[in-house]
Amino acid sequence: MKKYTSINDIENINSWIKEAREIKANPLANIALGKNKTLGLLFFNSSLRTRLSTQKAALNLGMDPIVMNVSGDAWGIEFGDGTIMNGNTAEHIKEAAAVVSQYCNVIAVRAFPTLTDKEKDETEQVLNSFVKYASVPVVSMESATGHPLQGLTDALTIAENPLKKKPKVVLSWAPHIKALPHAVANSFTQAMQKMDVEFVIANPKGYDLSKEITKDTPIYNNQKEAFKDADFIYAKNWSSYESYGQILEVDDNWTITKNKIVDAKFMHCLPVRRNVVVEDAVLDSENSLVIEQANNRTYAAQLVLKKILEKL
C-alpha cells in the first residue's frame, strides 16, 4: 500500500474491519514491523485524538514518531507552481516534501480547508502536493474534503456493536456556532456506502453534501422521519456546500436529544459542543459510543500503517 488518503483506498472494508479487530485484540503483535522506521506527523491544524492515536499506533508497531506543528514551528510553505516567493512563504513544498522524505519512512499530514474557495479545497492542494513530491508513502490525518482515518474508525465501531444483520445508520447534521468542514461527513458517507447497512443522511435544506459524495444515498430534510427505526445516529455539523462554507439560518431543533434517538446508539467524532450539537443526556447515556470511537482511532491508524509497512 503506497498511500492512504481516501476511504476509496480501501478495497474490501469488511476484511479491513476484521484485521483491525485482530489488531485491537493484540496491539503489540507486530511491534517488530516498524523497527528502525520513522513516522513524520505534520500538523497544519490543531488536533487531540488524531495526533495521540496515530502516534500511539506508530509506537504499537515499533515505529519512532516525529511530530511537528507545521503552521507554528516551520517556515511558511508555498504550494503554487511558478510563484515568485517574495511574500510570507519561505520554503516550497517541492523541497519540504523531499527533505521530510529523507527523515521519515512514512509521512502523515493533517490540513483543513479554506471554506472560502471550493475549487481550491477540492484540489486537496496540501495533501496532494505531499503525495506528488514526497518519495515515501503519505497518510491523510484529515484534509480539506476527507478524514479517512475517522471513517475507518467509524466503520469498525459500528461493526463491533451489531444490533441486527443490516442496521439502519443515520448521519445527521446538527447545529454549531462555527462554520465547519465537510471532511468527516464525507468520509463517513463513503465508508457506509461500502458496508452492508441501510444508510441515510438527515440535514436541513441548503446543507446537502456534494452529490459526488452522497451519490444515491437518501437525504431527508426531516430529522424525525430520518430517525425512524434508526440503530445508529451519527451527529456532525458541516457548513453549506452549495453556499460554500456559510452558516445558513436553521432551526436549533436539529440538536440531538434523548427523546429523538430513543434506543439508537449515538456516535460523534469529537470534540463535541455539549447542549449545542447534542444534549448531555445523550452523551452521558449507555447508548453513547463516542469514547469507544475515540479508542478505535488507534487501531484504524495502526491498520493503515501496518499495511504500508508491509510494502516497504
PEVENMO-V248164 format. One record per residue. RES is the residue in three letters. PHI is phi in whole degrees, -180 to 180 (* if undefined). NEAR is the number of other ideal C-beta (glycine too) atoms within 10 Angstrom. D_FIRST is the distance of its C-alpha to the first C-alpha in Angstrom with 2 decimals. Layout:
res=RES phi=PHI near=NEAR d_first=D_FIRST
res=RES phi=PHI near=NEAR d_first=D_FIRST
This chain:
res=MET phi=* near=17 d_first=0.00
res=LYS phi=-95 near=11 d_first=3.81
res=LYS phi=-162 near=19 d_first=5.85
res=TYR phi=-139 near=24 d_first=7.72
res=THR phi=-125 near=19 d_first=11.12
res=SER phi=-158 near=18 d_first=12.53
res=ILE phi=-56 near=24 d_first=13.31
res=ASN phi=-70 near=12 d_first=12.74
res=ASP phi=-76 near=16 d_first=8.93
res=ILE phi=-88 near=23 d_first=9.99
res=GLU phi=-79 near=9 d_first=11.07
res=ASN phi=-134 near=9 d_first=13.50
res=ILE phi=-68 near=21 d_first=14.70
res=ASN phi=-67 near=13 d_first=17.17
res=SER phi=-69 near=10 d_first=14.90
res=TRP phi=-66 near=20 d_first=12.93
res=ILE phi=-62 near=22 d_first=16.45
res=LYS phi=-60 near=12 d_first=17.61
res=GLU phi=-70 near=16 d_first=15.02
res=ALA phi=-63 near=25 d_first=15.79
res=ARG phi=-68 near=15 d_first=19.43
res=GLU phi=-66 near=12 d_first=19.08
res=ILE phi=-63 near=22 d_first=17.65
res=LYS phi=-62 near=17 d_first=20.54
res=ALA phi=-70 near=9 d_first=23.00
res=ASN phi=-148 near=9 d_first=22.07
res=PRO phi=-62 near=16 d_first=20.24
res=LEU phi=-101 near=11 d_first=20.84
res=ALA phi=-62 near=13 d_first=19.81
res=ASN phi=-115 near=17 d_first=16.80
res=ILE phi=-65 near=13 d_first=18.63
res=ALA phi=-81 near=9 d_first=18.47
res=LEU phi=-63 near=16 d_first=14.67
res=GLY phi=-100 near=26 d_first=14.85
res=LYS phi=-58 near=11 d_first=18.20
res=ASN phi=64 near=8 d_first=19.01
res=LYS phi=-115 near=18 d_first=15.88
res=THR phi=-118 near=16 d_first=16.67
res=LEU phi=-108 near=27 d_first=15.31
res=GLY phi=-94 near=22 d_first=17.21
res=LEU phi=-107 near=24 d_first=18.26
res=LEU phi=-110 near=25 d_first=20.03
res=PHE phi=-112 near=21 d_first=22.36
res=PHE phi=-89 near=21 d_first=24.34
res=ASN phi=-141 near=15 d_first=25.82
res=SER phi=-69 near=12 d_first=27.15
res=SER phi=-164 near=17 d_first=25.35
res=LEU phi=-125 near=10 d_first=26.23
res=ARG phi=-62 near=18 d_first=23.89
res=THR phi=-62 near=22 d_first=20.67
res=ARG phi=-65 near=18 d_first=21.66
res=LEU phi=-70 near=14 d_first=22.94
res=SER phi=-69 near=23 d_first=20.42
res=THR phi=-71 near=27 d_first=17.35
res=GLN phi=-65 near=19 d_first=19.44
res=LYS phi=-63 near=17 d_first=20.46
res=ALA phi=-59 near=27 d_first=16.96
res=ALA phi=-63 near=26 d_first=16.26
res=LEU phi=-64 near=18 d_first=19.63
res=ASN phi=-63 near=23 d_first=19.02
res=LEU phi=-97 near=26 d_first=16.19
res=GLY phi=82 near=16 d_first=18.57
res=MET phi=-82 near=24 d_first=17.13
res=ASP phi=-105 near=15 d_first=19.69
res=PRO phi=-86 near=20 d_first=19.36
res=ILE phi=-118 near=16 d_first=21.29
res=VAL phi=-111 near=17 d_first=22.48
res=MET phi=-138 near=14 d_first=24.15
res=ASN phi=-86 near=16 d_first=26.05
res=VAL phi=-61 near=20 d_first=25.65
res=SER phi=-65 near=14 d_first=28.36
res=GLY phi=-108 near=9 d_first=30.93
res=ASP phi=-108 near=9 d_first=30.17
res=ALA phi=-107 near=15 d_first=28.75
res=TRP phi=-63 near=12 d_first=30.39
res=GLY phi=-62 near=12 d_first=30.22
res=ILE phi=-101 near=19 d_first=27.32
res=GLU phi=-96 near=20 d_first=28.06
res=PHE phi=-111 near=18 d_first=25.49
res=GLY phi=-80 near=12 d_first=27.79
res=ASP phi=-88 near=9 d_first=28.23
res=GLY phi=72 near=4 d_first=31.71
res=THR phi=-74 near=11 d_first=32.86
res=ILE phi=-84 near=7 d_first=35.95
res=MET phi=-86 near=12 d_first=34.98
res=ASN phi=-111 near=6 d_first=38.45
res=GLY phi=-116 near=9 d_first=37.65
res=ASN phi=-83 near=8 d_first=35.89
res=THR phi=-88 near=15 d_first=32.54
res=ALA phi=-114 near=11 d_first=32.59
res=GLU phi=-137 near=14 d_first=29.09
res=HIS phi=-96 near=19 d_first=26.85
res=ILE phi=-59 near=20 d_first=23.14
res=LYS phi=-60 near=14 d_first=22.77
res=GLU phi=-78 near=12 d_first=24.13
res=ALA phi=-59 near=21 d_first=22.84
res=ALA phi=-66 near=22 d_first=19.11
res=ALA phi=-67 near=13 d_first=19.70
res=VAL phi=-69 near=12 d_first=21.72
res=VAL phi=-61 near=22 d_first=19.45
res=SER phi=-63 near=19 d_first=16.63
res=GLN phi=-78 near=8 d_first=19.20
res=TYR phi=-93 near=11 d_first=19.79
res=CYS phi=-129 near=22 d_first=16.38
res=ASN phi=-85 near=18 d_first=13.11
res=VAL phi=-141 near=26 d_first=11.39
res=ILE phi=-117 near=24 d_first=13.40
res=ALA phi=-114 near=29 d_first=14.09
res=VAL phi=-127 near=25 d_first=16.65
res=ARG phi=-126 near=25 d_first=19.32
res=ALA phi=-150 near=21 d_first=21.78
res=PHE phi=-102 near=16 d_first=24.25
res=PRO phi=-80 near=25 d_first=25.93
res=THR phi=-77 near=13 d_first=29.37
res=LEU phi=61 near=19 d_first=30.66
res=THR phi=-124 near=11 d_first=33.17
res=ASP phi=-122 near=14 d_first=31.36
res=LYS phi=-61 near=17 d_first=29.41
res=GLU phi=-62 near=7 d_first=28.34
res=LYS phi=-65 near=13 d_first=27.08
res=ASP phi=-61 near=22 d_first=25.20
res=GLU phi=-75 near=13 d_first=23.50
res=THR phi=-78 near=15 d_first=22.25
res=GLU phi=51 near=20 d_first=20.21
res=GLN phi=-57 near=19 d_first=21.62
res=VAL phi=-67 near=23 d_first=20.52
res=LEU phi=-61 near=25 d_first=16.87
res=ASN phi=-68 near=16 d_first=16.41
res=SER phi=-68 near=24 d_first=18.43
res=PHE phi=-67 near=28 d_first=16.11
res=VAL phi=-60 near=18 d_first=13.14
res=LYS phi=-72 near=11 d_first=15.67
res=TYR phi=-102 near=18 d_first=17.30
res=ALA phi=-79 near=22 d_first=14.99
res=SER phi=-102 near=10 d_first=13.70
res=VAL phi=-127 near=21 d_first=11.01
res=PRO phi=-61 near=24 d_first=8.06
res=VAL phi=-122 near=25 d_first=10.03
res=VAL phi=-118 near=26 d_first=10.53
res=SER phi=-86 near=29 d_first=13.51
res=MET phi=-103 near=25 d_first=16.25
res=GLU phi=122 near=26 d_first=18.34
res=SER phi=-136 near=27 d_first=19.24
res=ALA phi=-62 near=25 d_first=22.18
res=THR phi=-125 near=22 d_first=21.30
res=GLY phi=-152 near=26 d_first=18.69
res=HIS phi=-138 near=25 d_first=17.88
res=PRO phi=-66 near=26 d_first=14.74
res=LEU phi=-68 near=27 d_first=14.94
res=GLN phi=-68 near=26 d_first=18.54
res=GLY phi=-61 near=27 d_first=17.98
res=LEU phi=-66 near=27 d_first=15.77
res=THR phi=-57 near=30 d_first=18.50
res=ASP phi=-66 near=29 d_first=21.18
res=ALA phi=-63 near=27 d_first=19.89
res=LEU phi=-62 near=27 d_first=19.81
res=THR phi=-64 near=23 d_first=23.29
res=ILE phi=-66 near=24 d_first=24.76
res=ALA phi=-64 near=19 d_first=23.53
res=GLU phi=-80 near=14 d_first=25.20
res=ASN phi=-124 near=15 d_first=28.44
res=PRO phi=-68 near=9 d_first=29.34
res=LEU phi=-106 near=13 d_first=32.64
res=LYS phi=-164 near=8 d_first=32.74
res=LYS phi=-59 near=7 d_first=30.72
res=LYS phi=-128 near=11 d_first=30.00
res=PRO phi=-72 near=21 d_first=30.65
res=LYS phi=-93 near=19 d_first=31.67
res=VAL phi=-118 near=24 d_first=29.51
res=VAL phi=-118 near=25 d_first=31.00
res=LEU phi=-97 near=27 d_first=29.49
res=SER phi=-115 near=26 d_first=32.62
res=TRP phi=-63 near=22 d_first=33.38
res=ALA phi=-142 near=24 d_first=35.61
res=PRO phi=-67 near=19 d_first=37.79
res=HIS phi=-158 near=16 d_first=36.96
res=ILE phi=-86 near=10 d_first=38.98
res=LYS phi=-122 near=9 d_first=36.30
res=ALA phi=-78 near=15 d_first=34.25
res=LEU phi=-115 near=18 d_first=30.67
res=PRO phi=-68 near=23 d_first=27.35
res=HIS phi=-99 near=26 d_first=25.88
res=ALA phi=-57 near=24 d_first=22.35
res=VAL phi=-64 near=22 d_first=22.64
res=ALA phi=-61 near=29 d_first=24.63
res=ASN phi=-62 near=26 d_first=22.26
res=SER phi=-71 near=29 d_first=19.16
res=PHE phi=-63 near=27 d_first=21.43
res=THR phi=-60 near=22 d_first=22.78
res=GLN phi=-65 near=22 d_first=19.48
res=ALA phi=-67 near=25 d_first=18.54
res=MET phi=-66 near=26 d_first=22.02
res=GLN phi=-66 near=17 d_first=21.89
res=LYS phi=-91 near=17 d_first=19.16
res=MET phi=-102 near=17 d_first=21.36
res=ASP phi=-87 near=11 d_first=24.66
res=VAL phi=-135 near=19 d_first=26.89
res=GLU phi=-91 near=15 d_first=29.77
res=PHE phi=-115 near=21 d_first=28.55
res=VAL phi=-137 near=20 d_first=30.91
res=ILE phi=-119 near=24 d_first=31.19
res=ALA phi=-120 near=24 d_first=34.42
res=ASN phi=-155 near=25 d_first=35.36
res=PRO phi=-66 near=18 d_first=38.58
res=LYS phi=-61 near=9 d_first=39.46
res=GLY phi=96 near=15 d_first=37.93
res=TYR phi=-117 near=25 d_first=34.73
res=ASP phi=-61 near=17 d_first=32.70
res=LEU phi=-72 near=21 d_first=29.03
res=SER phi=-57 near=16 d_first=27.70
res=LYS phi=-65 near=11 d_first=28.31
res=GLU phi=-68 near=9 d_first=24.93
res=ILE phi=-90 near=20 d_first=23.55
res=THR phi=-73 near=20 d_first=26.29
res=LYS phi=51 near=10 d_first=26.73
res=ASP phi=-97 near=6 d_first=29.08
res=THR phi=-64 near=16 d_first=28.94
res=PRO phi=-62 near=11 d_first=32.61
res=ILE phi=-122 near=15 d_first=33.79
res=TYR phi=-109 near=16 d_first=36.94
res=ASN phi=-97 near=14 d_first=39.18
res=ASN phi=-113 near=10 d_first=41.09
res=GLN phi=-63 near=21 d_first=39.40
res=LYS phi=-61 near=10 d_first=41.84
res=GLU phi=-65 near=10 d_first=41.22
res=ALA phi=-66 near=20 d_first=37.41
res=PHE phi=-76 near=20 d_first=37.81
res=LYS phi=-59 near=12 d_first=39.93
res=ASP phi=63 near=10 d_first=38.66
res=ALA phi=-71 near=22 d_first=35.43
res=ASP phi=-99 near=19 d_first=33.54
res=PHE phi=-133 near=24 d_first=31.15
res=ILE phi=-123 near=27 d_first=31.98
res=TYR phi=-105 near=29 d_first=29.42
res=ALA phi=-96 near=25 d_first=31.33
res=LYS phi=-161 near=22 d_first=30.02
res=ASN phi=-95 near=25 d_first=31.81
res=TRP phi=-149 near=22 d_first=30.74
res=SER phi=-76 near=19 d_first=32.91
res=SER phi=-66 near=20 d_first=34.04
res=TYR phi=-88 near=21 d_first=31.64
res=GLU phi=-66 near=13 d_first=34.54
res=SER phi=-94 near=11 d_first=36.67
res=TYR phi=-53 near=17 d_first=33.65
res=GLY phi=76 near=19 d_first=33.38
res=GLN phi=-93 near=14 d_first=36.86
res=ILE phi=-99 near=17 d_first=38.34
res=LEU phi=-93 near=12 d_first=40.69
res=GLU phi=-64 near=6 d_first=43.64
res=VAL phi=-154 near=16 d_first=42.85
res=ASP phi=-69 near=9 d_first=44.68
res=ASP phi=-66 near=8 d_first=43.75
res=ASN phi=-67 near=11 d_first=44.11
res=TRP phi=-79 near=19 d_first=40.34
res=THR phi=-56 near=18 d_first=39.97
res=ILE phi=-79 near=26 d_first=38.62
res=THR phi=-123 near=12 d_first=41.50
res=LYS phi=-60 near=16 d_first=42.23
res=ASN phi=-65 near=9 d_first=44.54
res=LYS phi=-76 near=19 d_first=41.89
res=ILE phi=-84 near=23 d_first=39.07
res=VAL phi=55 near=12 d_first=41.50
res=ASP phi=-106 near=8 d_first=39.43
res=ALA phi=-69 near=22 d_first=35.94
res=LYS phi=-77 near=22 d_first=33.22
res=PHE phi=-105 near=19 d_first=32.58
res=MET phi=-132 near=27 d_first=29.25
res=HIS phi=-161 near=24 d_first=28.53
res=CYS phi=-76 near=25 d_first=25.73
res=LEU phi=66 near=14 d_first=28.36
res=PRO phi=-73 near=10 d_first=30.22
res=VAL phi=-132 near=19 d_first=32.89
res=ARG phi=-86 near=14 d_first=36.44
res=ARG phi=-63 near=12 d_first=38.76
res=ASN phi=64 near=13 d_first=41.48
res=VAL phi=-120 near=15 d_first=40.04
res=VAL phi=-77 near=23 d_first=36.79
res=VAL phi=-149 near=26 d_first=37.80
res=GLU phi=-81 near=17 d_first=40.91
res=ASP phi=-53 near=10 d_first=41.22
res=ALA phi=-60 near=14 d_first=42.28
res=VAL phi=-82 near=26 d_first=38.88
res=LEU phi=-61 near=21 d_first=36.76
res=ASP phi=-93 near=10 d_first=39.02
res=SER phi=-88 near=13 d_first=39.23
res=GLU phi=-68 near=6 d_first=37.76
res=ASN phi=-84 near=17 d_first=35.80
res=SER phi=-80 near=18 d_first=33.74
res=LEU phi=-108 near=21 d_first=30.10
res=VAL phi=-65 near=19 d_first=29.28
res=ILE phi=-73 near=10 d_first=29.26
res=GLU phi=-63 near=15 d_first=27.14
res=GLN phi=-58 near=22 d_first=24.62
res=ALA phi=-60 near=18 d_first=24.64
res=ASN phi=-64 near=15 d_first=24.11
res=ASN phi=-71 near=24 d_first=21.09
res=ARG phi=-59 near=25 d_first=19.38
res=THR phi=-62 near=24 d_first=18.67
res=TYR phi=-79 near=24 d_first=17.00
res=ALA phi=-66 near=28 d_first=14.81
res=ALA phi=-64 near=29 d_first=13.61
res=GLN phi=-66 near=26 d_first=13.45
res=LEU phi=-63 near=25 d_first=11.26
res=VAL phi=-61 near=27 d_first=8.61
res=LEU phi=-64 near=27 d_first=9.20
res=LYS phi=-60 near=20 d_first=9.34
res=LYS phi=-65 near=16 d_first=5.98
res=ILE phi=-71 near=23 d_first=4.89
res=LEU phi=-62 near=22 d_first=8.17
res=GLU phi=-65 near=10 d_first=7.93
res=LYS phi=-103 near=8 d_first=6.04
res=LEU phi=-75 near=13 d_first=8.57
